Amino acid sequence: MRISAKADDAVRALVELAAAGPGATRSTRELAEDQGIPLHFLENILGDLRRAGLVEIHRGAGGGSSLARPAAAITVGQIVRAMDGPLAAVRDLAPDELVYGGAARNLPAVWREMHACINELLDGVSVADLVPDRVDGLNMT
């Protein structure tokens, strides 16, 4: 599995929003500067996150972005899917859609297990879990 720069930047931006506290709004410029993400790139990412229902965009003076739901209700898996689509596709197919013949007929079972493990891991970590004061509580071994 490959995590794109877009997905990585999206997770980092949402962790910044979560760290600001419940209901806090941060400007796109602040988020971009804090995480070293090009401003135009982050604007596009935030638009995708808004369409996915993960952030709210506030216009006008004092505007910016805020989490659309509590940080504990947003998982890394949801963010990555919003940016990149389904996790762990093989040849752009879901592992359940793969059928191989001959000696490779058991390979789709490996891809299905990989898919399940990736989903379990990324859906088991919320944005709240990644806020620096809480990261020590994660058991990532």
C-alpha positions in Angstrom: 0.0 0.0 0.0 1.2 3.5 -0.8 0.0 6.5 1.2 0.0 9.5 -1.1 1.4 12.9 -0.2 -2.2 14.2 -0.4 -3.5 11.7 2.1 -0.5 12.3 4.4 -1.0 16.1 4.3 -4.8 15.6 4.9 -4.2 13.6 8.1 -1.6 16.1 9.3 -4.0 19.0 8.7 -6.8 17.3 10.6 -4.5 16.5 13.5 -3.6 20.3 13.6 -7.3 21.1 13.7 -7.9 18.5 16.5 -5.0 19.9 18.5 -6.6 23.3 18.4 -9.5 22.0 20.4 -13.2 21.2 19.9 -14.9 23.7 17.7 -11.7 25.7 17.0 -11.2 27.2 13.6 -7.8 27.5 12.0 -6.9 29.5 8.8 -5.7 27.6 5.8 -2.5 29.7 5.9 -1.8 28.8 9.5 -2.3 25.1 8.8 -0.1 25.3 5.7 2.7 27.0 7.6 2.5 24.8 10.6 2.8 21.6 8.5 4.9 22.9 5.6 2.2 22.1 3.1 1.9 24.4 0.0 -1.1 26.7 0.5 -2.8 25.9 -2.9 -2.3 22.2 -2.3 -3.9 22.4 1.1 -6.8 24.4 -0.2 -7.6 21.6 -2.6 -7.2 19.0 0.2 -9.6 20.9 2.5 -12.1 21.1 -0.3 -12.0 17.3 -0.7 -12.3 16.9 3.1 -15.3 19.2 3.1 -17.0 17.1 0.4 -16.3 14.0 2.5 -18.0 15.6 5.5 -14.8 15.7 7.6 -14.2 19.5 7.8 -16.3 22.6 7.7 -15.1 25.7 5.8 -16.0 29.1 7.3 -15.8 32.1 5.0 -15.1 35.7 5.9 -13.0 37.5 8.5 -11.9 35.0 11.1 -12.8 32.2 8.8 -10.9 29.0 8.2 -11.5 25.3 8.8 -12.8 23.2 11.6 -13.5 19.6 12.2 -17.0 18.6 11.1 -17.2 15.9 13.8 -15.4 15.2 17.0 -11.8 14.2 16.4 -12.5 10.8 18.0 -15.1 10.1 15.3 -12.8 10.7 12.4 -10.4 7.8 11.5 -7.2 7.8 9.5 -8.9 5.3 7.2 -11.7 7.7 6.5 -9.2 10.5 5.6 -7.1 8.3 3.4 -10.2 7.0 1.5 -11.4 10.6 1.1 -8.1 11.5 -0.6 -7.1 8.3 -2.4 -10.2 6.0 -2.7 -10.3 2.5 -1.4 -7.5 1.1 0.6 -5.3 -1.7 -0.7 -6.7 -2.1 -4.2 -4.9 -4.6 -6.4 -4.9 -3.6 -10.1 -7.5 -1.0 -9.1 -9.9 -3.8 -8.0 -11.1 -4.6 -4.5 -9.5 -7.8 -3.3 -12.9 -9.5 -3.3 -13.2 -9.0 -7.0 -10.0 -10.9 -7.8 -10.0 -14.4 -9.2 -6.9 -16.1 -10.4 -6.6 -19.6 -11.9 -3.9 -22.2 -11.8 -1.1 -22.1 -9.3 -2.0 -18.5 -8.3 -5.6 -19.3 -7.3 -4.8 -18.8 -3.6 -3.2 -15.4 -4.0 -6.5 -13.4 -3.7 -6.8 -14.7 -0.1 -3.5 -13.0 0.7 -4.7 -9.7 -0.8 -8.0 -10.0 1.1 -6.2 -10.5 4.4 -3.9 -7.6 3.6 -6.9 -5.4 2.9 -8.6 -6.4 6.1 -5.4 -5.7 8.2 -4.9 -2.3 6.6 -8.6 -1.3 7.1 -8.5 -2.5 10.7 -5.4 -0.5 11.5 -6.4 2.7 9.8 -10.0 2.6 11.0 -8.8 1.9 14.5 -6.8 5.1 14.8 -8.8 8.4 15.2 -7.5 11.9 14.7 -7.9 12.4 18.4 -5.5 9.5 19.0 -2.8 11.4 17.0 -3.0 14.6 19.0 0.5 14.9 20.6 -0.7 14.7 24.2 -2.5 11.4 23.4 -0.1 9.7 21.1 1.7 7.9 24.0 -1.5 6.0 24.7 -1.5 4.4 21.2 -0.4 0.8 21.1 1.1 0.6 17.6 3.1 -2.7 18.1 
